[in-house]
Amino acid sequence: MATDVMTSLREKARVSPQRIVFPESTEENIILAARGVLDDGVAFPILLSDPVALREQAAGLGVSLTGIEVINVADETVMAGLVDECTAVLPDMSAKSAERKFRSHLNVGSFLVKAGKADAMVAGLAHATGDVILSAMTFIGMREGISTPSSIFLMRIPGFEGPEGEQIVFADCAVAVSPDANELADIALTTAHTVRALLGWEPRIAMLSFSTKGSGEGESVDKVLEALRTAQERDPGLVIDGEFQLDSAIVPAVAARKVPGESAVAGRANVLIFPDLDAGNIAYKAVQRFAKADAFGAFLQGFAKTVSDLSRGASVTDIAGLATMASVHAQGLKRLEGESAG
């Protein structure tokens, strides 16, 4: 059940709740969700607003802000301190540029994550996805070796019997419109990292196509094969294979007939990488509607730290769910960094 997925994520988040900044702090659903995630023990929310005005707004919603950190971005002294810190952390950015950029709370939120004053940012209720991505790229930056922002959906498909039960990850279904081979390799490598950080799975990645192991030809097949080779070169230990049609990637009996030789992925994939946004977006929505599946996301990836993008119509439950995922992902990044350092 969908509740089982979120229950598991909430349990993980409560182990070490992370600090999440919500730049769109005056949105009613954000205020309600912030109260909810704190009360649920999954995250420590940070709101950006005039504290007096925000408390009045929250009171009108029947919500107390007790225990929630509020940064008064309307205070000139507070803003001057942020600008000074920004020029220290990002020496290539002038004070004048920082002042101008900090007129957007979205940029303040991104900077707080960059500066380590927040572990993650959840935004997008009042901003386009492109704005969230641009802000994150400007202040937080991309993870080392990655230049392509992308996203995943964690799908829970009733009746599906895969390596992770009813769960499987789709990428990219929301951001990269027409990735070339290098960008597609970026998406595969980033998704592997996200799956380890967020879900604790060992990824088995299928690079999808209309062709399985040479059954079809064309530029799109060549692109997928080049992306596969590039990903393998950049991470030789990654369990990744292709090109696969969807059934060859997830159905063992089909893989046994269609895929020659041995493959650690064929019929057993827990991550599906689509060749472009047309395929990915159509696929996740088709599965969601026809199979009555749950789609958790889109969850942004590729940045040096955790950034999550909300739908413009996100409900309080949606926001709390994405904040929970962000808290678990931020935990996971710290764990992976610790393992790497060790």
N, C-alpha and C positions, 0 to 999 in steps of 0.2 A: 504494500500500500504506500501511497505518497507520504502518509504520515510517518511510516517507518523510515523513509529516507531522511526526512527532516528531523525526526527524533534522534537518529544516529548522529546527524551533524550537530544538533544542539548539545548532545552529550559530549561530543568532542570539543565544541566551543567552550563549554563550561569548565573544562579542565584548566584552561588558561585564557580567559576572556581578553580580547585585544581591544585597543583604543581605536574607535572608528569615528572619523569626522564626517559629518553630514553638512555640506556647504549650503544646501537649500533649506536652511533651518527654520524659515518662517512658513514653510508649507505645512499645512495641518497634518497631512499623513506622515510627514517626517517627525513632527513633534510626538505624535501618538506612537510611532514605531520606535523612536528613541526611548521613550518611557518603557515600552514593552520589552526591548532587548536588554535593558538594564535590569528590569524586574525579573526577566527570565534567566539572567546570569550568563548570557552568551557574549556580551560585549559591553565596553564602557563608551557610551556615546559622547561626542564632542560637538557642540552646536556653535554656530557663528552668528552672533546678533547682539543687539543691545539687550543686556540681561533684564532690565526693567520692562521693556516693551515685550520681550519674549515671555516673561513670566505672566504678564497680563494676558497675552494671547493664549498661553497654555491654560491659565485659569479658566478662560472662556470655554475651553474644550474639556474642562473638568480634570485637568492633568497637572500634577506637581512636577517641577523640575528639580526637586531635591535629589542630590546625588549625581546630577548631570552637569558636566563641565560646560560652561558657556564662555566663549571668548568674545570680548566686547570689541568687535572690529570697527565700531563707530567711534571708539575712543582714540583720539589722535596720538596719545602716548603709546598705547598698545600697537597701533599701526606703525608708528615710527620704530618701535622695537622690532617688529616683524621685518620691516624694510632693512634695518641694520643687519639683522641675522641673515636675511636673504643674500645680501651682498657679500657676507662672509662665507656662506655655504656655497653660493654660486657667484664666484668672483667675476665672471664674464658678464654678469647682469648689473647694470648701473642702478643707482638708487632711484633715479628718475624713472627708469623702465620698470623697476619693481613697484614703485608707487602707482604707476599707471596700471600695471597688470593686477595689482591687489584691489583695484576697484571691483573686480569680480571675485566674489566669495569662492567661486570654483577654483581660482588660482591660489587663493589663500589655503584652501583645503589641500590642494596638491602639494603646496610648499610645506605644510605641517607634516605631511607624510615623508617628504624628502628630508626634512630636518629631524625626523625621529620623534616628533611630538605627537604623532598619531601613527598607528600601524597600518591603517587602511583608509580608503575613502570610498564612500558610497554616494553617488550623485547621478543625475540624469532625469529627475522628475520634472525639472524646469529647464533642462538644457538638452540639446541634441547630442547624440552619441559622438558625433565628430568633435563637438566642443569639449566633451569629457576627455576624449583621446588626445586632442591637441594640448589641453592643459596638463595632462599627465606626462606627455612626451616632453613638454617644455620644462617642467619642474622636477619630475621624478626620474624621467629617462627610461630607456629600455634595459632589459636584462642583458648582461654581457653576451655578445655574439648574436643577439636577436635584433632585427630591425623592422619586423612586421607585426603591428598590433593585430590581434585576432580574438576569437572567443570560443567558448565551448558551451554546449548544452549537456547537462546530465539528464539522460532520458531514463524514465522508469516505465517499462513497457509490459503491461499485464500479459502473463502467459509466456513471455520470452524466457528461454532457458539458456543463458549465456554463462561465460566464466564467472561473472559477478552477479549471477541470478537474473533478476529482471532489469538490471541496470547496465547501461552502456553509454559511452561518451561520443557525441557528434562534434566535429569541428571542420571548418569554420562555417557557421550558419548565420552570421550577423554582421561581419565587419569587412573582410577582405573580398572585394567584388570579383576580381579576375586575377588571382595570383599567378605569377610566373613560376618557373620551377624552383628558383631559389626561395621565393616567398612561400611556396607550398612546403618546402623543406623546413623553413622557419616555423610554419604552423604545426607541422608534425612534431618537431623538437620541443616547441613551447608547450604543446598539449601534453606531451609525455611528462614534462616538468610539473604542469598543473595537476595532472592526475596523481602524481606522487605526493605533491604538497597537500592537495585538497582531500583526496580520497584514500591515500595510502595504498593504492593499487600498484602493481608492477605492470606497466603498460605493454600491451600487445597490439601494435598499430597496423591497421590495414589501409593502404593507399587505394582508394576506390576509383573505378573507371567503368566504362561500358564493356571493357575487355578484361578477360582473365588470362594472364600469362601468355599473351600473344594471340589470343583468339580474335582480336580485332586490331585494326591499324588506324593511324591518324595522328594529327598534331597533338590532340589532347592526351592520347596514350603516351606519346613520346614525352610530353611534359611531366606526366605522373612518374614515368620511369626515371627521368632525369632528377626529379625531386627525390625519389627513393634513393638513388645513388648518392646524391648530395647529403641527405640525412645520414646515410650509413657511413659516409666518409667523416662527417662531423661528429658522429657519436657511434663508433663501431660496436659498442656494447648494447645498443638499443635493439629491442625485438620489434622489427618492422619488416613488412613485406608487401608486395604488390607486383603488377597491378591486379586488382581483384574486382569482379562484379560483387554486388552486395551479398548475394547468397553464398558465394564462394568464401566470403570473409567470415560469415557467422553461422553457417550450417555445416556441421562436420561431414554429413553424407554427401552434400554437394561438392564440398572441397575435395573429398576423396575421389570423386569422379572427374573433376575439372582441373585440379592442381597437380601437375606432375612432380614427383620427387617429394622431399621432406620440406615442411614449412612449420615453423613454430607459431604462425599466425593464422594460416588458412583454417577456416571453420571455427576458430577460437579467439577471434579478435574481441577486445574490450574497448577499443578506440577506433572510430571510423573517421578518416580524413577525406573530405569531399574535394573534388578537383576545382570547384569554384563556388561562388555564392549562390548562383542559380540552383545548382544541385543540392547544396547544403540546406538552404532556406526552405526549398520545396520539400525536401525529405523530412526535416524535423516537423514541419507543419502537417504533412501528410500522415506521419506516424502519430502525431499528437491527436489529430482529429479522427482518423479511421480506426486506430487501435485504442483510442481513449487513453493515450499515454500521458504521463506528466513530463513536462519539459522544464527543468530548473536552470535558469539562465535568462538571457545570455550573460555569461560570466567572462569579463574581459581578461586577457592574458598577454604576456610578453613584456610587461613593465618590470622595473627593478623591485617594485613593491606592489602591494595589492591595491587594485582599483576596480570598482564594480560599477556597472552602468545600469540604471533603472529605466524601465519603460515609462513613457510620459503618463500612462494611465495606471501606474503601479498602485496597488492597494496597500493598506497597512501591513497585511499579511505578506504580500510580495516583498515589501521593503525589509521587513523583519527576516524573511527567509534569505534574501540576498546578503543582508548584514551578517547572518549566521555563517553563510558560506564564506564571506570575506574574513570573518574572524578565524575560521578553521584554516583558510588558505594562508593567512598571515602567520598563524602558528606553524604551519607546515613549511613555509619559507625559512623561518628561523631554524626549524629542525634540520632541514636540508643544508642550510648554510653551516650549521654546527657540525654535521656529518662530513661536509666537504673540508672544513677547517681541520677536523680531526684526522 
